[in-house]
Amino acid sequence: MNSSLSYFIIALAVVASATSSEANSDKLTPERVFALTAPNPAIEGKKISVEISGVGGVLLSSANKYEAELRRCDNFIYPTRFDPPQKGDAPSIITPSFPKNFREDQIGLKIQFHAEHLGSLIALYGTVERTKFMGVINCSTYGEIGGPIFDKHTGTVLTFNTTNQPMFKKDISSFYLTALPGKSYEVPFFEGKNYRGRESEKHSIKVTLQ
């Protein structure tokens, strides 16, 4: 075996050994579990700051029982009841169904979570609710006075008498994270083996102590 080949083999062995050591250092061992979860009086009772990318941050403490809610939402206002069509002074004049009552909902992301000290770690868990506006449902053909109103003699459409209603899609997911203060974690809120919505959503979560 020539010297060049020998050096190449030795170099490969060194790299493989370093890679194996690095991989082993990342593995969770009983010793590391015990070290991280052992009681740590130095951080017990401290306030917990949580930052979620694209959503915001919040401070948890014994004052709020280490519970909080974060929202990234927009208000969505839509009619729920309508006055019936009204005939005008002339036969060809008519006022279509007109909104009478309104409702306000929120679309976007709402995260409810809890935190607790777990040795040197912070256990963060809760639920994520995502509401999306998907479009409108055409309710104009429902019932006896829904849909277009025609002139009796000419058949001309006097009004389309539209009463559209919104359609929403809601996803709810839960999560559990054991975080080391000061370290960021990428958490998939809507992603999993059996999740068929194909709308995964990942956020970076960072926990710090104050």
C-alpha positions in Angstrom: 0.0 0.0 0.0 1.5 3.3 -1.0 1.9 6.2 1.5 -0.7 8.4 -0.2 -3.4 5.8 0.1 -2.5 5.1 3.7 -2.8 8.8 4.5 -6.2 8.9 2.7 -7.5 5.9 4.7 -6.3 7.4 8.0 -7.9 10.7 7.2 -11.2 9.0 6.5 -11.0 7.1 9.8 -10.4 10.4 11.7 -13.4 12.1 10.0 -15.6 9.1 10.6 -14.6 9.0 14.3 -15.2 12.7 14.7 -18.6 12.4 13.0 -19.6 9.5 15.2 -18.5 11.3 18.4 -20.5 14.4 17.3 -23.6 12.3 16.6 -23.2 10.5 19.9 -23.0 13.8 21.8 -26.4 14.8 20.3 -28.1 11.6 21.4 -30.3 11.7 24.4 -28.9 9.5 27.2 -30.3 8.7 30.7 -27.5 10.8 32.2 -28.6 13.9 30.1 -32.3 13.3 30.9 -31.5 13.2 34.7 -29.2 16.3 34.4 -31.8 18.4 32.6 -34.8 17.4 34.8 -33.1 17.4 38.2 -34.5 20.1 40.5 -32.8 23.4 39.8 -33.6 26.0 42.6 -31.7 28.7 40.7 -34.5 29.0 38.1 -37.6 27.8 39.9 -40.2 30.5 40.2 -38.6 32.7 37.6 -40.8 34.5 35.0 -40.9 32.8 31.6 -40.8 34.8 28.4 -42.1 33.0 25.3 -41.5 34.3 21.7 -43.2 32.7 18.8 -42.1 33.8 15.3 -44.8 35.5 13.3 -47.2 35.7 16.3 -45.6 37.6 19.2 -44.4 37.2 22.7 -45.8 36.9 26.2 -44.5 36.8 29.8 -45.7 34.1 32.1 -45.4 34.0 35.9 -47.2 32.9 39.0 -49.4 36.0 38.6 -51.1 34.6 35.6 -50.7 30.9 36.7 -48.2 30.4 33.9 -51.0 30.4 31.3 -51.5 32.8 28.4 -53.0 33.2 24.9 -51.4 34.7 21.8 -53.3 35.8 18.8 -52.5 36.7 15.2 -56.0 37.5 14.0 -58.0 39.9 11.9 -61.6 40.8 12.6 -64.2 39.6 10.1 -67.6 41.2 10.1 -70.5 39.7 8.2 -74.4 39.9 8.1 -76.4 37.2 9.8 -80.0 38.5 9.2 -81.6 40.5 6.4 -84.7 42.6 5.9 -86.8 41.2 3.1 -87.0 42.9 -0.3 -89.1 46.1 -0.3 -91.3 47.2 -3.2 -90.8 50.8 -4.3 -93.3 53.4 -5.6 -92.9 52.2 -9.2 -93.4 48.6 -10.2 -89.9 48.4 -11.5 -88.3 49.7 -8.4 -87.5 47.3 -5.6 -84.9 47.2 -2.8 -83.2 43.8 -2.4 -82.7 42.0 0.9 -80.7 44.2 3.1 -78.3 43.3 6.0 -80.0 43.7 9.4 -77.8 42.1 12.0 -74.0 41.5 11.9 -71.6 39.2 13.6 -67.9 39.7 14.2 -65.5 36.7 14.2 -61.8 36.4 14.1 -59.7 34.7 11.4 -56.1 33.8 11.9 -54.1 32.0 14.6 -54.9 31.6 18.3 -52.5 29.9 20.6 -53.4 28.9 24.2 -50.5 27.5 26.2 -49.3 26.7 29.6 -45.7 26.6 31.0 -44.1 24.9 34.0 -40.6 24.6 35.3 -39.1 21.1 34.7 -35.7 21.1 36.3 -33.5 23.1 34.0 -36.1 23.0 31.3 -39.4 24.7 30.6 -42.3 22.5 29.6 -44.5 24.4 27.2 -47.8 22.9 26.0 -51.2 23.9 24.7 -53.5 24.1 21.7 -53.3 26.0 18.4 -56.5 27.0 16.6 -56.3 28.3 13.0 -59.4 29.8 11.3 -59.3 30.7 7.6 -61.9 32.4 5.4 -62.6 30.1 2.5 -65.1 32.2 0.5 -68.8 32.8 0.4 -71.9 30.5 0.1 -74.5 31.8 -2.3 -77.7 31.7 -0.2 -79.7 33.7 -2.8 -81.6 30.6 -4.0 -82.7 29.5 -0.6 -86.3 29.8 0.5 -89.3 31.6 -1.0 -88.0 35.1 -1.4 -84.4 34.3 -2.2 -82.7 34.8 -5.6 -83.4 37.2 -8.5 -86.6 39.2 -8.6 -88.0 39.7 -12.1 -90.4 42.2 -13.7 -93.7 40.5 -14.1 -94.4 41.8 -17.6 -90.9 41.9 -19.3 -89.1 39.2 -17.4 -86.2 41.6 -16.8 -84.1 41.1 -13.7 -84.9 43.9 -11.3 -82.4 42.8 -8.6 -80.3 39.7 -8.0 -81.3 39.9 -4.3 -78.0 38.5 -3.1 -77.6 37.2 0.4 -74.1 35.6 0.5 -72.7 34.1 3.7 -69.1 33.4 4.6 -67.5 30.0 4.8 -64.7 29.2 7.3 -62.3 26.4 7.9 -61.0 25.7 11.4 -58.0 23.5 12.3 -57.1 22.6 15.9 -53.8 21.1 16.9 -52.0 20.5 20.2 -48.3 20.7 21.0 -45.8 19.8 23.8 -42.3 21.2 23.9 -39.5 20.8 26.5 -37.3 23.8 26.0 -33.9 24.8 27.2 -34.0 28.5 28.0 -32.2 30.6 25.4 -32.5 28.0 22.7 -34.9 28.2 19.7 -37.0 25.3 18.4 -38.9 24.9 15.2 -42.3 23.5 16.0 -44.8 22.3 13.4 -48.3 23.2 14.5 -50.1 21.6 11.6 -48.1 18.7 10.3 -48.2 15.0 10.9 -48.4 11.5 9.4 -52.2 11.5 9.2 -52.7 15.2 8.6 -54.3 15.5 5.1 -54.9 19.3 5.1 -51.5 19.8 3.3 -51.2 23.2 5.0 -48.4 22.7 7.4 -47.3 25.7 9.5 -44.1 25.9 11.4 -43.0 28.5 13.9 -39.8 29.1 15.8 -40.3 29.2 19.6 -37.8 30.6 22.0 -38.1 30.5 25.8 -36.1 32.8 28.1 -36.1 33.4 31.8 -36.4 36.7 33.6 
